């Protein structure tokens, strides 16, 4: 199914979904792995422990955030896809970020973990037929389809890679 098949785009998350072309979900998820494969790690390693402003995450924190968010969203997709109608709570990304130690992690390993997680996400979403992809549940007090969650995952990474390019990579020149 394609992005245009999302029957009820979620309001807050549309900023991520809109970054993805109107392509098949599996293609969008596979592109996420390709984006990571194409990263130039040399400059990123130089700034991996840097934040572009006070109170902002480091580059490694951003990749950890992508990992944490994908795990949470996969649980949501699984719940909704299997027709669990229980309303799922939100999660506070800053609480997660404040309780992980990325300083002791290697950027290459974070990216490898994210790629492995993407492969797991692909397997999860392949397990859903079209009916399951169209099922919705409630998170953040808004309805969300399984298909929408899949495109959020693809767009969320694009969003943060764009921020890394625009806000973090210029640190190399300062």
N, C-alpha and C positions, 0 to 999 in steps of 0.2 A: 504494500500500500504506500501511497505517496503522501507528502506533506499536505497537499490540497485535499486529502481525504479526511483530515482532522475535522470532526463535526462541530467541535466547540473549543476553539483555541482559548487557552487560559490567559487571563489578562496580564498578570505579572510576568509570566514565562514567555509571552509572545516575543519579547526582545531576543530571546535565544532562538526560538523556532524560526523567526524571520531571517536569521543569518544562514539558514540552510536552504539550498535550492529545492525546487519541487521535484524531488527524486524519490526513488524507492527507499524505504526505511533501511533496508539492509545495506544499500549503497551508501547512505549517509553515515551509518555506523562504521562501515569499512573505511570510509574516507577519514574518519577520526584516527584510525590507526596509521593511515598513510601520512596524515599531518604530523604525527609524532615521529614517524620514520624520517621525515624530511627536515626535522629540526636540526639546526646547526648548534651542537652542544658546546662547542668551544667558547663562543661569546657568552652563552647562558651560564656556563660553569664559572666564568669570571664574576658574575653578578648574582650567583645562586643564593647567597646569603644576604643580599641587599634588598631594601625596600625603596621605592621611589619617593616616599614621603613618610614623615613621622606618623605612626599609627597604621601604616599599610603593611600588608604581608610581604614576605620575601618571595623570590621566585619559587623556591622550594615549597613555601607555604601555599602558593597558588596551585602547584601540582598536587599537593596533599589535599587541598580543598576539592580539586576535581575528582580525586579518588574517593574521598568521603561522600561527596554529593552523589556520585554515580552509584555507590553502594546503597545509599538511602533511596534513591530514585528506583533502583532495581527492585528493592523490596516493595515499593509502592506499585510498580508495574506488575509484579508477581501477585500481590494482593488483589488488585483490580482485575487482572487477567483471569484469576481463578475465582472471580465473582465474590470476593470477600467485601461485604458492603459496609464494614466498620469504617468510620471516619478516622483517617490517619492524622496524627498531629504534625505540626511543622517541626523543624529542627533549627537550632540556632547555630549557624555556621561559625560564629565567633567563639562560642563555647567549645565547639570541636577544635577550632584553630588554637585556642588557648590551652588545650590539654593534649597536645601532641608535640613531640620534640623533633622538628625537622632539621635542626642544627646538626644532629648526629646522623642524618641520612645523606646519601649520595644522590645527586640529581639524576644520574643515569639509572639508578635503581628505582627511584620514584617514577620515572617515565616508563621503565620496564613493567613496573607494577600496574601502571595505568593502562598500558597496552594489553596486559594479561586480563585486566578487568574488562576492557572493551571486548575482548574475545568472549569472555563469559557473558557479557551483555548481549552480544550477537546470538549466542546459543540460547539465552533466555527468550529473546524476542522471536527467534525462529520457532520456539515451542508454541507460540500463539498463532492460532488460525485467525482469519479476518474477523470473525465474530468476537474473539477475545481481544483483538487489537482495538475494537470499537467500544469495548466495555469501559465504563467510567466509574470512578470513585471520587471521594472528596478528600482533598488535602488543602491545607491553608484556607479552609472554608470555601473552596471553589471546586467545581467539578473538573475532572481531568481524565482524559482517555488514556489508555495504555499507549496508543499510537502517538498521542501528544507527548507522553513521557519519553518515548524513544527519540523524537525529534528535539526535545529539550536537551537530552544528553549530547547529541551531536552539536547543537548550537551553543551549549554552555561552554564546551571546550573552545569553539571558535571565538566566542566572546573573550575568554581569558587569554587566549593566544594573541588576540588583537591588542589587549591591554599590555601584555608583555612586550610586544613589538613597539607600541606607542609610548609606553611609560618607563619600562625597565631598560630596554636596550639603549636608549639615549644616555643612560648612566655611564656607559662605556666611554663616552666622549667628555665626561665632566671631571 
